[in-house]
Each structure stands twice: as structure tokens, then as C-alpha cells.
Amino acid sequence: MPAPETTSPIAVGIDIGGSGLKGAPVDLATGSLTGERVREPTPTPSTPEAVARVVAAVAGGFAVAGSIGVTFPGVVRAGVIETAANLDASWIGVDAAALFAGHLGQSVVVLNDADAAGIAEMMFGAGRGRTGVVMVVTLGTGIGSALFVDGKLVPNTEFGHIVVAGKDGEKLAAASVRTAKRLSWKAWSKRLNAYIARLESLLSPDLIIIGGGISKDYAEFLPRLRARAEVVPAQLYNDAGIVGAALATAASRAVRGHA
């Protein structure tokens, strides 16, 4: 199917996950993908050079000029990787923005993957127009988190690693745990409830948005969740990271323009 015509600014977003890497061009005015989403498996081992080659291969399929946004599943500060729970430990200390730019020949903005998904949901999805404390929780290989206070992002929260019942939160309730242990929706939802209860005890959010790959199956688990906060599914589903990565390029250009 041909991509819809658009006169809006377009940027490429690439979302790196523990098991897969996906990307697409994004209409920055609407948050919609303007071309087919491309997905490739995350290489094993997931070293910086190996991942960068896949990022370059995916980005090379899109004829879009300008900056490219790339997400990373860990703490990212000024383009440098500080944690890598679900990718190779050799990422820690790497200037990912410079690494990707070298492979792509274009400027690159790198940010935490859940932060990117949260930015997209707050602008175009379930968090649009919401104030107060909003928590976006992405459930996939691990658990990502994005915290917003009156619409402003508190970056790199990584609340997927809070301790719940003596365990790292994502090792208890990530979507990958449900698959690996062949848990029923009921059994897995019990674990997710324990994680959410711990999250609420720390942050008292007004709204929790559940995203990540499993968000498309929200009807299977959302009715089983028990929380003080309102809990809703992400509206951009698993494309939120791509959209948020693309949006980050616009923010970066705005900052450079005022420098």
C-alpha cells in the first residue's frame, strides 16, 4: 500500500528493544507512520557495533533527510549510555549518538526507549491533555517507565527495576516473563498488580498508561488490574517508541535553533 501523501515535517524514528529493532518515517504533525514499519531482530551478541549496523540498515530504507531519532533500553544522558540491562554490557559508557551518526552519516538523537514512548503517548495518545502525575509503563523484554508531571518528562526513571517482593520488577512482571514461564493471563496479571502496587506506593500517579508490545492484548489483562490510579492502554501501541524517537529530533532542532 502506498504511503499517504503529507506536507508535514517527517523524521525517522528507530526503536531498539531487547529482542527486536524497528523503525519507520513519522509525520511529526500527526504522529502517524508515513511508510511501512521495518523490524529486524536485535543481534546476538548485542554489542554496539552489531546494533549500529542493524540501525543503519533499517534507516537506509527510508529516504528522509535530517536527524534520526533512536531509542535505547537504558539510561541515556547527552547521547551516552549509562545502563544496559537488556543489551550487552559493553554499551555502558558508549557515546551512542556519535556511534550511530558515524554509521548513518546523519545527526542522531538518542533517548531512553520508554521516555520516547511516553512522549508520543502524551502528545498523540492516551496521555494527551492530561495533567498531574502520569506514568507510562512499557511491557516487553523488560519494563520501561516514563514519568510526567503536569506534562513535563522526568527522564530516565527506569522504574522497571524497583524491587517487588524481593525481585527486580521486570523479572517479576515483564511481558517476556509471561511468555517464558507460560503464565496464564490471570497468573501474570497478579504479578503485574504487585508491580503496580509498589509503583503506586512510591509515586501516587493519577494515570497509568500501559504500553509496549503486549498493549494490543489489553482486553486480556486490563480488567484484572487493581489500582488506585486510572489505568488505560496505550493508544499508539508498540509504535509509540518509533513516534517518540522521531519527535525527539524536532525537539533537538528547536534547541539548536535557539543556541
TAKA-V985696 format. One record per backbone hydrogen bond with DSSP energy under -1.0 kcal/mol. NH is the residue of the N-H (numbers start at 1). CO is the residue of the C=O. Records with the same first field share a line. If there is no record, write none. Layout:
NH->CO, CO
//
This chain:
11->26
13->24
14->69
15->22
17->20
21->40
22->15
23->38
24->13
26->11
27->32
28->9
31->27
34->25
38->23
40->21
42->19
47->45
51->47
52->48
53->49
54->50
55->51
56->52
57->53
58->54
59->55
60->56
61->58
62->59
64->62
68->107
69->12
70->109
71->14
72->111
74->72
77->80
80->77
81->94
82->75
91->88
92->89
93->81
94->91
96->79, 94
97->79
99->95
100->96
101->97
102->98
103->99
104->100
105->101
109->68
111->70
113->72
116->112
117->113
118->114
119->115
120->116
121->117
122->118
123->119
124->120
125->121
127->121
128->125
130->127
134->148
135->207
136->146
137->209
138->144
139->211
140->142
144->138
146->136
148->134
149->152
150->132
152->149
154->147
161->158
162->159
164->167
167->164
169->162
170->160
171->168
173->169
174->170
176->140
178->174
179->175
180->176
181->177
183->178
188->184
189->185
190->186
191->187
192->188
193->189
194->190
195->191
196->192
197->193
198->194
199->195
200->196
201->197
202->198
203->199
204->200
206->133
207->133
208->230
209->135
210->232
211->137
214->139
215->212
217->214
218->215
220->217
222->218
224->221
225->222
230->206
232->208
234->210
239->236
240->237
243->239
244->240
245->241
246->242
247->243
248->244
251->247
252->248
253->249
254->250
255->251
256->252
257->253
258->254
//
